[in-house]
Amino acid sequence: MRAALLTLAIIGSQLTTPVAKRVPELNVEKLCELRAADDKIMREPQSQSVADCVREEADAKRELIKIWSETDGLIRDRCVSEAVALGTKSYLDLLSCLLIANDTESAVKETKNRTKK
């Protein structure tokens, strides 16, 4: 019982730790290989080659670098925490999360500005 509580405390503290001010470093080669292996285990056609997956992740990382520092730290922390908790940590996932959050934040600000007039 104590071991389980200790494990939960450790995991929980990692999820609430603020992320660095720079884009996290991910092993996309490994991620893409695991995705291909999952497809094989599930006996599904490979959704994309490992090389294509790595290329898409590299493209996403380049885009992520462009918007990372301009995005609020709380949003960055939330997106990284969600990716860790869901086990979907990839540059594509982080980029999608940040873009959606930024779009939502912009829409809220725009709505507030319109209602003030």
TORKOL-4160 file (C-alpha; in steps of 0.2 Angstrom, whole numbers, padded with zeros to 4 digits, m for minus):
117
<pt num="1" X="0000" Y="0000" Z="0000"/>
<pt num="2" X="0014" Y="0012" Z="0005"/>
<pt num="3" X="0023" Y="0008" Z="m0011"/>
<pt num="4" X="0008" Y="0012" Z="m0022"/>
<pt num="5" X="0005" Y="0029" Z="m0013"/>
<pt num="6" X="0024" Y="0033" Z="m0015"/>
<pt num="7" X="0023" Y="0029" Z="m0034"/>
<pt num="8" X="0007" Y="0040" Z="m0036"/>
<pt num="9" X="0016" Y="0054" Z="m0027"/>
<pt num="10" X="0031" Y="0053" Z="m0038"/>
<pt num="11" X="0021" Y="0052" Z="m0054"/>
<pt num="12" X="0009" Y="0066" Z="m0048"/>
<pt num="13" X="0024" Y="0077" Z="m0044"/>
<pt num="14" X="0031" Y="0074" Z="m0061"/>
<pt num="15" X="0015" Y="0079" Z="m0070"/>
<pt num="16" X="0014" Y="0096" Z="m0061"/>
<pt num="17" X="0032" Y="0101" Z="m0063"/>
<pt num="18" X="0034" Y="0116" Z="m0074"/>
<pt num="19" X="0042" Y="0112" Z="m0091"/>
<pt num="20" X="0058" Y="0120" Z="m0097"/>
<pt num="21" X="0057" Y="0136" Z="m0108"/>
<pt num="22" X="0063" Y="0126" Z="m0123"/>
<pt num="23" X="0055" Y="0113" Z="m0133"/>
<pt num="24" X="0057" Y="0095" Z="m0125"/>
<pt num="25" X="0069" Y="0083" Z="m0134"/>
<pt num="26" X="0060" Y="0068" Z="m0139"/>
<pt num="27" X="0067" Y="0052" Z="m0147"/>
<pt num="28" X="0056" Y="0052" Z="m0163"/>
<pt num="29" X="0065" Y="0037" Z="m0171"/>
<pt num="30" X="0060" Y="0026" Z="m0156"/>
<pt num="31" X="0043" Y="0033" Z="m0156"/>
<pt num="32" X="0040" Y="0030" Z="m0175"/>
<pt num="33" X="0047" Y="0012" Z="m0173"/>
<pt num="34" X="0035" Y="0009" Z="m0159"/>
<pt num="35" X="0021" Y="0015" Z="m0169"/>
<pt num="36" X="0026" Y="0004" Z="m0183"/>
<pt num="37" X="0027" Y="m0011" Z="m0171"/>
<pt num="38" X="0010" Y="m0007" Z="m0164"/>
<pt num="39" X="0003" Y="m0008" Z="m0181"/>
<pt num="40" X="0011" Y="m0025" Z="m0184"/>
<pt num="41" X="0005" Y="m0032" Z="m0167"/>
<pt num="42" X="m0013" Y="m0026" Z="m0171"/>
<pt num="43" X="m0011" Y="m0034" Z="m0189"/>
<pt num="44" X="m0016" Y="m0017" Z="m0196"/>
<pt num="45" X="m0008" Y="m0010" Z="m0212"/>
<pt num="46" X="0007" Y="0001" Z="m0207"/>
<pt num="47" X="0000" Y="0019" Z="m0207"/>
<pt num="48" X="0016" Y="0026" Z="m0213"/>
<pt num="49" X="0034" Y="0021" Z="m0214"/>
<pt num="50" X="0046" Y="0025" Z="m0200"/>
<pt num="51" X="0056" Y="0037" Z="m0212"/>
<pt num="52" X="0040" Y="0046" Z="m0216"/>
<pt num="53" X="0035" Y="0047" Z="m0197"/>
<pt num="54" X="0052" Y="0054" Z="m0192"/>
<pt num="55" X="0051" Y="0067" Z="m0206"/>
<pt num="56" X="0034" Y="0073" Z="m0200"/>
<pt num="57" X="0040" Y="0074" Z="m0182"/>
<pt num="58" X="0055" Y="0084" Z="m0188"/>
<pt num="59" X="0043" Y="0096" Z="m0197"/>
<pt num="60" X="0032" Y="0097" Z="m0182"/>
<pt num="61" X="0047" Y="0101" Z="m0171"/>
<pt num="62" X="0053" Y="0115" Z="m0182"/>
<pt num="63" X="0035" Y="0123" Z="m0182"/>
<pt num="64" X="0035" Y="0120" Z="m0163"/>
<pt num="65" X="0051" Y="0129" Z="m0160"/>
<pt num="66" X="0044" Y="0144" Z="m0170"/>
<pt num="67" X="0029" Y="0146" Z="m0158"/>
<pt num="68" X="0036" Y="0138" Z="m0141"/>
<pt num="69" X="0043" Y="0154" Z="m0134"/>
<pt num="70" X="0028" Y="0165" Z="m0139"/>
<pt num="71" X="0016" Y="0153" Z="m0130"/>
<pt num="72" X="0011" Y="0155" Z="m0112"/>
<pt num="73" X="0020" Y="0144" Z="m0100"/>
<pt num="74" X="0004" Y="0138" Z="m0093"/>
<pt num="75" X="m0002" Y="0132" Z="m0109"/>
<pt num="76" X="0015" Y="0123" Z="m0113"/>
<pt num="77" X="0015" Y="0115" Z="m0096"/>
<pt num="78" X="m0003" Y="0109" Z="m0099"/>
<pt num="79" X="0001" Y="0102" Z="m0116"/>
<pt num="80" X="0017" Y="0093" Z="m0110"/>
<pt num="81" X="0008" Y="0086" Z="m0095"/>
<pt num="82" X="m0007" Y="0079" Z="m0105"/>
<pt num="83" X="0005" Y="0071" Z="m0118"/>
<pt num="84" X="0014" Y="0062" Z="m0104"/>
<pt num="85" X="m0002" Y="0057" Z="m0095"/>
<pt num="86" X="m0009" Y="0050" Z="m0111"/>
<pt num="87" X="0007" Y="0042" Z="m0117"/>
<pt num="88" X="0006" Y="0051" Z="m0133"/>
<pt num="89" X="0021" Y="0062" Z="m0132"/>
<pt num="90" X="0026" Y="0068" Z="m0149"/>
<pt num="91" X="0030" Y="0084" Z="m0158"/>
<pt num="92" X="0014" Y="0083" Z="m0168"/>
<pt num="93" X="0004" Y="0081" Z="m0153"/>
<pt num="94" X="0012" Y="0095" Z="m0144"/>
<pt num="95" X="0011" Y="0106" Z="m0159"/>
<pt num="96" X="m0008" Y="0102" Z="m0161"/>
<pt num="97" X="m0011" Y="0106" Z="m0142"/>
<pt num="98" X="m0002" Y="0122" Z="m0143"/>
<pt num="99" X="m0011" Y="0128" Z="m0159"/>
<pt num="100" X="m0028" Y="0123" Z="m0152"/>
<pt num="101" X="m0024" Y="0132" Z="m0136"/>
<pt num="102" X="m0017" Y="0148" Z="m0144"/>
<pt num="103" X="m0032" Y="0148" Z="m0156"/>
<pt num="104" X="m0044" Y="0146" Z="m0142"/>
<pt num="105" X="m0036" Y="0160" Z="m0132"/>
<pt num="106" X="m0036" Y="0172" Z="m0147"/>
<pt num="107" X="m0054" Y="0169" Z="m0149"/>
<pt num="108" X="m0058" Y="0172" Z="m0131"/>
<pt num="109" X="m0048" Y="0188" Z="m0131"/>
<pt num="110" X="m0057" Y="0194" Z="m0148"/>
<pt num="111" X="m0074" Y="0190" Z="m0140"/>
<pt num="112" X="m0070" Y="0200" Z="m0124"/>
<pt num="113" X="m0064" Y="0215" Z="m0135"/>
<pt num="114" X="m0080" Y="0214" Z="m0145"/>
<pt num="115" X="m0091" Y="0214" Z="m0130"/>
<pt num="116" X="m0082" Y="0229" Z="m0122"/>
<pt num="117" X="m0087" Y="0240" Z="m0137"/>
